[in-house]
Amino acid sequence: MPDALPEKITVIEITEPGGAEVLHIGQRPCPRPNPQELLIKTHAAGVNRPDVLQRKGVYPPPKGASDIPGLEIAGEIIAIGKNVSQWQIGDKVCALLTGGGYGDHAIAHSGACLPIPEGFTYEEAAALPETFFTVWTNLFEDGALKKGERVLVHGGTSGIGTTTIMLAKAFGAQSFATAGTDEKCSFAKNLGAAKAFNYNNEDWSKEIKALGGVDVVLDMVGGDYLLKNIACLREGGRHISIAFQRGMIGEVNIVSIMRKRLQLTGSTLRARAPEEKARIARALRQQVWPKLGESLKPVIDRRFPLAKAAKAHKYMESGALKGKIVLTIA
C-alpha cells in the first residue's frame, strides 16, 4: 500500500433523514482497505433510487456499511489489501458498493469490481454496476429469461428499465415496458422495447394478455400491480419482485398460480454476502462484458457534479428520468 494516501476525503453526508436539502458536502478520514478490499479514487458515481430511500431514512445501510450514500462508482485503484491478487494499483474499475460512493475516494470489495469496458468513460462505467448486477441476477438467473421469451418491466425508462430492455435484446428476448407518458413510451421503444404502454391511459395488463402474455415480469411496483402482473404471465411464467413503490402488500390469485404453474420470487442486492456479489461479477464479466459497446451501454440522462448531489436527487424524484443519473468527480 502506498504511503501517500490522502488524510481526508470529500464526501456527501446525510445530516438527518429528509428531503434532498439534507445532503451536504463533508470531510471524512480516508479509509484504508482491509485484506480483501480496494481503495479507489472515484471519478464518477451512479445515483440510484435506494440512495433516495436511504436519505429519507427508510432504507438504512446494512450493518458495517458506510453511512455515506452511493452504491456504484468508477475510478482508479490507488491501494489494495494484502490478500488481493486479481487487481493492481492503477487498474481502472467500476464497482458495486454497500455504501460510500458519494465521495472522491471509496472502499470496494475486490470481488465486486469489474474492469471498465474498452471505450467507456468513467461516467458510463459508473452507471453499470447497480442495474447490471440487479437485472442479471433477477432476470437471467432467478427469472431464467431465455432467447425468444418475453419480459415485462415496469418503469421502462428508469435505470433498471432501460437496462432490462437492452439486455433482453442483447440476449435475443423481447421486452414490453410501461411508462407514465407517451414520450417515455416512445423512448422505451426506440431503445428496443417491442411494446410500451402508458399506464396513465392504457390498460396495459389487458393489452399484454391480448398479445399473448409474457414469460417473466420484473416488478418494481408491487401493491395492486401484483394481480395484474400475474394475469399477464404465460404458463410456466416467473414473477420477480425487486421493489414496491405502490406498497409491500398485494393480492395474489392462487388458482392462477396453480393453473399456470407460476413462480413468484424476489430479492435484494445490497445486503448479499461479498462472496455472492463476487460470483455475480464473474458471471457478468463472462456473459455480459463481451457484449458491451456502442449498442449496449447504459443510458445516461443527466450528469451532476458531486457538490450538486441534492439537485441530482431532486431530478430523480421529479419523475422526468430517462436512464441513469451520474455524479462527476474530478
TORKOL-706452 format. One line per 5 residues: number of its first residue (from 1); their letters; for each residue x, y, z of C-alpha. Coordinates in pm, 1 decimal, m for minus. Layout:
BEGIN
NUM> a> X Y Z; ...
***
This chain:
BEGIN
1> mpdal> 0.0 0.0 0.0; 146.9 338.5 m96.4; 240.0 576.2 183.7; 96.8 891.6 25.6; m273.3 828.2 68.8
6> pekit> m485.6 1135.6 146.1; m560.1 1211.0 509.5; m911.4 1336.5 431.7; m1164.8 1270.0 157.8; m1459.0 1478.3 36.1
11> vieit> m1799.3 1311.9 63.7; m2170.4 1384.2 57.9; m2325.1 1330.4 401.4; m2686.8 1286.2 507.0; m2724.0 1525.2 800.1
16> epgga> m3063.7 1383.7 900.6; m3347.0 1194.2 730.2; m3543.1 1419.0 497.8; m3557.9 1590.3 159.5; m3273.7 1647.9 m81.4
21> evlhi> m3164.6 1953.2 118.0; m3018.7 1723.6 389.0; m2732.5 1625.6 155.2; m2420.7 1828.5 232.4; m2051.5 1824.8 147.4
26> gqrpc> m1835.1 1693.4 428.5; m1487.9 1565.9 510.1; m1403.5 1220.6 643.7; m1078.0 1042.1 726.2; m955.2 848.3 425.1
31> prpnp> m1045.2 480.4 477.9; m783.5 207.2 444.2; m869.5 m119.0 270.5; m887.7 m440.6 470.1; m716.0 m753.1 330.0
36> qelli> m989.2 m819.8 68.6; m1064.9 m459.4 m26.3; m951.9 m185.1 m262.6; m928.6 190.7 m217.6; m1049.9 359.5 m534.5
41> kthaa> m1000.8 721.2 m638.2; m1350.7 787.0 m764.0; m1413.4 973.7 m1089.2; m1788.3 910.9 m1119.9; m2069.3 765.3 m909.1
46> gvnrp> m2414.3 643.8 m1004.7; m2728.3 779.6 m839.1; m2998.2 522.3 m766.6; m3339.7 514.6 m604.0; m3206.4 326.6 m297.7
51> dvlqr> m2989.6 635.0 m232.3; m3306.7 844.9 m217.2; m3471.1 596.3 18.4; m3162.2 595.9 242.3; m3169.2 976.5 250.2
56> kgvyp> m3533.4 963.4 362.3; m3444.6 722.1 642.5; m3643.8 423.7 514.2; m3355.8 217.0 369.4; m3065.6 214.5 615.9
61> ppkga> m2731.4 70.1 507.9; m2651.0 m287.8 615.9; m2458.5 m339.4 938.7; m2095.8 m242.0 891.0; m2155.2 m49.2 567.0
66> sdipg> m2068.0 316.7 520.7; m2341.7 566.5 605.9; m2237.5 771.4 301.4; m2483.7 707.9 16.3; m2378.0 566.1 m319.6
71> leiag> m2384.9 207.2 m446.3; m2174.0 223.0 m763.3; m1860.5 400.8 m877.0; m1588.5 405.7 m1138.9; m1231.5 510.5 m1084.5
76> eiiai> m870.2 408.2 m1037.5; m731.1 172.0 m773.9; m480.5 351.2 m550.1; m437.9 95.0 m269.4; m503.4 m276.4 m231.8
81> gknvs> m549.2 m509.4 62.6; m279.6 m765.4 136.2; m490.8 m1061.8 19.9; m594.8 m911.1 m314.0; m426.5 m1075.1 m612.0
86> qwqig> m656.6 m1011.1 m909.5; m612.5 m630.8 m916.9; m316.3 m395.7 m927.6; m265.6 m32.2 m829.9; m353.2 178.0 m1132.2
91> dkvca> m624.3 m54.4 m1266.5; m937.7 125.1 m1381.1; m1250.9 m38.5 m1246.9; m1618.7 4.7 m1176.2; m1752.8 m135.7 m851.2
96> lltgg> m2071.3 m229.2 m670.3; m2066.3 m96.3 m313.1; m2275.0 m137.5 1.4; m2234.4 238.7 50.6; m1980.2 518.4 33.8
101> gygdh> m1999.0 601.8 m336.1; m2073.1 973.2 m299.7; m1715.5 1078.2 m241.4; m1382.4 1132.5 m414.2; m1249.5 803.8 m270.5
106> aiahs> m1430.8 483.5 m178.8; m1366.3 136.4 m44.7; m1481.9 m159.3 m256.5; m1461.6 m532.7 m201.5; m1222.2 m672.6 m460.2
111> gaclp> m1473.9 m933.8 m576.4; m1741.7 m674.2 m656.6; m1522.7 m488.2 m906.5; m1513.6 m519.4 m1283.7; m1278.9 m368.6 m1541.9
116> ipegf> m1404.4 m58.1 m1716.0; m1510.9 m179.7 m2061.3; m1299.5 m69.9 m2354.9; m1412.5 264.4 m2490.3; m1629.1 350.6 m2188.2
121> tyeea> m1588.8 676.5 m1998.9; m1577.6 681.5 m1620.2; m1933.6 818.1 m1623.1; m2061.0 534.8 m1842.4; m1880.4 274.2 m1633.1
126> aalpe> m2018.9 417.5 m1307.5; m2371.3 364.6 m1444.4; m2316.8 m9.2 m1491.6; m2287.3 m198.8 m1160.7; m2611.8 m141.3 m969.4
131> tfftv> m2853.0 m202.1 m1256.8; m2648.9 m468.3 m1436.6; m2594.2 m673.6 m1119.3; m2964.8 m637.4 m1036.5; m3104.1 m719.3 m1379.0
136> wtnlf> m2864.3 m1007.8 m1439.8; m2939.9 m1184.0 m1111.3; m3314.0 m1127.9 m1116.2; m3399.9 m1153.2 m1483.4; m3147.9 m1404.4 m1616.4
141> edgal> m3064.5 m1613.5 m1309.3; m3379.0 m1616.5 m1093.0; m3614.0 m1536.5 m1382.7; m3432.9 m1769.8 m1625.5; m3516.6 m1547.6 m1925.4
146> kkger> m3426.7 m1727.7 m2246.5; m3384.5 m1639.7 m2611.4; m3724.8 m1597.9 m2775.4; m3910.3 m1529.5 m2449.6; m4084.9 m1209.6 m2339.2
151> vlvhg> m4031.4 m993.5 m2033.6; m4244.9 m711.9 m1891.7; m4064.8 m440.3 m1697.6; m4236.7 m151.6 m1524.6; m4070.3 189.0 m1522.0
156> gtsgi> m3926.3 123.9 m1865.7; m3724.2 447.3 m1874.1; m3564.6 404.0 m1530.2; m3212.8 272.0 m1490.1; m3348.0 m79.1 m1426.4
161> gttti> m3598.1 m44.3 m1710.7; m3350.0 70.4 m1973.1; m3100.7 m197.4 m1867.1; m3369.4 m466.3 m1889.5; m3471.5 m357.6 m2239.1
166> mlaka> m3112.6 m351.9 m2364.0; m3004.3 m680.5 m2204.7; m3318.8 m862.3 m2318.1; m3249.3 m751.1 m2674.1; m2880.9 m846.2 m2648.8
171> fgaqs> m2975.2 m1199.3 m2544.0; m3248.4 m1248.0 m2804.0; m3554.2 m1188.7 m2585.4; m3842.1 m946.0 m2635.9; m3936.6 m677.3 m2386.7
176> fatag> m4259.6 m496.7 m2305.6; m4248.7 m188.0 m2084.6; m4475.8 53.2 m1902.3; m4411.4 422.9 m1850.5; m4602.4 730.8 m1741.2
181> tdekc> m4605.3 939.9 m2060.6; m4629.7 883.0 m2435.2; m4285.8 1042.0 m2470.7; m4135.9 789.5 m2230.9; m4310.4 504.2 m2413.4
186> sfakn> m4154.6 622.0 m2740.0; m3816.8 641.9 m2566.9; m3851.0 280.5 m2445.0; m3946.6 159.3 m2793.1; m3657.1 344.2 m2953.1
191> lgaak> m3429.4 170.0 m2705.4; m3557.7 m170.4 m2816.4; m3885.9 m249.2 m2639.2; m4131.5 m428.3 m2867.3; m4425.7 m257.7 m2698.0
196> afnyn> m4459.0 18.9 m2440.8; m4777.4 114.5 m2258.6; m4871.8 441.6 m2091.5; m5003.2 325.5 m1754.8; m5194.2 652.2 m1712.6
201> nedws> m5429.5 592.4 m2005.4; m5387.4 230.8 m2117.5; m5498.9 m97.9 m1962.4; m5155.6 m249.7 m2003.4; m5244.4 m580.2 m1838.3
206> keika> m5539.0 m638.8 m2070.1; m5338.7 m540.5 m2377.9; m5046.2 m763.7 m2290.1; m5281.2 m1058.3 m2232.9; m5433.4 m993.4 m2576.3
211> lggvd> m5083.2 m1004.4 m2727.2; m5021.6 m1348.6 m2578.0; m4869.4 m1257.6 m2242.7; m4512.8 m1264.4 m2115.7; m4281.7 m1523.7 m1964.7
216> vvldm> m4123.4 m1303.0 m1696.7; m4231.8 m991.3 m1508.5; m3961.4 m779.6 m1345.6; m4164.7 m576.5 m1097.7; m4055.9 m264.6 m910.1
221> vggdy> m4409.6 m151.2 m826.5; m4576.8 m408.9 m603.6; m4911.4 m332.1 m441.8; m5208.5 m355.2 m677.1; m4981.4 m430.1 m974.7
226> llkni> m4917.3 m781.7 m847.3; m5253.5 m923.7 m952.6; m5228.8 m754.9 m1293.4; m4876.8 m887.7 m1342.3; m4987.2 m1242.0 m1267.9
231> aclre> m5268.8 m1209.0 m1520.8; m5009.7 m1123.5 m1788.6; m4796.6 m1431.0 m1731.2; m4799.1 m1730.6 m1961.3; m4791.0 m2089.6 m1839.0
236> ggrhi> m4469.3 m2150.2 m1650.0; m4419.7 m1776.6 m1605.9; m4192.0 m1618.7 m1345.6; m4268.5 m1308.6 m1139.2; m3967.1 m1131.9 m985.5
241> siafq> m4019.9 m858.7 m723.4; m3733.7 m615.5 m667.4; m3912.4 m309.7 m520.9; m4256.3 m198.7 m401.1; m4324.9 162.0 m495.6
246> rgmig> m4703.5 111.0 m461.9; m4683.1 m90.9 m141.9; m4543.1 m406.2 16.8; m4879.4 m585.9 24.3; m5052.9 m723.9 m285.1
251> evniv> m5322.6 m976.9 m361.1; m5249.1 m1298.8 m546.1; m5486.3 m1530.2 m728.5; m5373.2 m1868.9 m600.3; m5578.7 m2055.2 m859.8
256> simrk> m5398.1 m1867.9 m1140.7; m5063.8 m1960.1 m988.8; m5164.9 m2325.5 m973.3; m5323.8 m2346.7 m1316.8; m5039.3 m2171.6 m1495.7
261> rlqlt> m4763.5 m2323.5 m1278.3; m4623.1 m1981.4 m1196.5; m4321.9 m1897.6 m985.1; m4315.6 m1591.5 m759.5; m3986.1 m1477.9 m613.4
266> gstlr> m3786.2 m1167.2 m537.4; m3459.3 m1045.3 m394.9; m3249.5 m756.9 m270.4; m2890.4 m696.2 m370.7; m2728.1 m460.2 m122.2
271> arape> m2707.2 m694.0 176.3; m2581.6 m1000.1 m13.6; m2255.1 m1150.5 103.7; m1932.8 m1041.6 m66.8; m1884.3 m1394.0 m199.0
276> ekari> m2223.4 m1383.6 m370.6; m2152.7 m1045.6 m527.8; m1817.0 m1177.9 m647.5; m1994.9 m1471.3 m812.3; m2231.4 m1231.8 m990.0
281> aralr> m1938.6 m1016.9 m1102.3; m1770.6 m1322.7 m1255.6; m2091.9 m1410.2 m1441.0; m2125.6 m1055.5 m1574.3; m1763.8 m1049.6 m1687.5
286> qqvwp> m1810.6 m1376.0 m1874.3; m2161.5 m1332.5 m2013.6; m2227.3 m958.0 m2044.7; m1898.4 m767.2 m2061.0; m1810.9 m912.0 m2408.3
291> klges> m2139.1 m767.4 m2541.1; m2081.3 m414.3 m2412.5; m2016.1 m148.4 m2673.8; m2193.2 119.7 m2875.6; m2515.4 m82.4 m2898.4
296> lkpvi> m2509.1 m188.8 m2532.9; m2409.2 77.1 m2284.6; m2601.2 249.8 m2006.5; m2827.6 538.3 m2099.7; m2717.4 847.9 m1906.9
301> drrfp> m2985.2 1112.9 m1870.0; m2805.4 1373.7 m1658.6; m2465.1 1439.4 m1505.7; m2419.3 1649.5 m1191.4; m2101.3 1749.4 m1005.9
306> lakaa> m2061.1 1575.4 m670.7; m2136.8 1900.6 m487.1; m2477.0 1911.2 m662.6; m2591.5 1573.6 m531.0; m2904.5 1736.3 m387.2
311> kahky> m3002.6 1855.9 m735.2; m2943.5 1504.6 m868.6; m3182.3 1364.1 m607.8; m3444.1 1627.4 m687.3; m3421.7 1537.3 m1054.3
316> mesga> m3462.9 1166.6 m978.6; m3771.7 1242.6 m770.4; m3918.9 1468.5 m1042.2; m4033.6 1170.1 m1247.0; m3862.8 1302.3 m1561.4
321> lkgki> m3580.9 1046.3 m1557.4; m3493.6 857.5 m1876.4; m3192.8 639.9 m1795.2; m2928.8 697.7 m1530.1; m2802.8 991.5 m1325.3
326> vltia> m2429.4 1018.0 m1262.4; m2225.1 1234.1 m1025.8; m1896.1 1353.0 m1175.8; m1590.0 1384.4 m954.0; m1261.3 1548.6 m1051.7
***
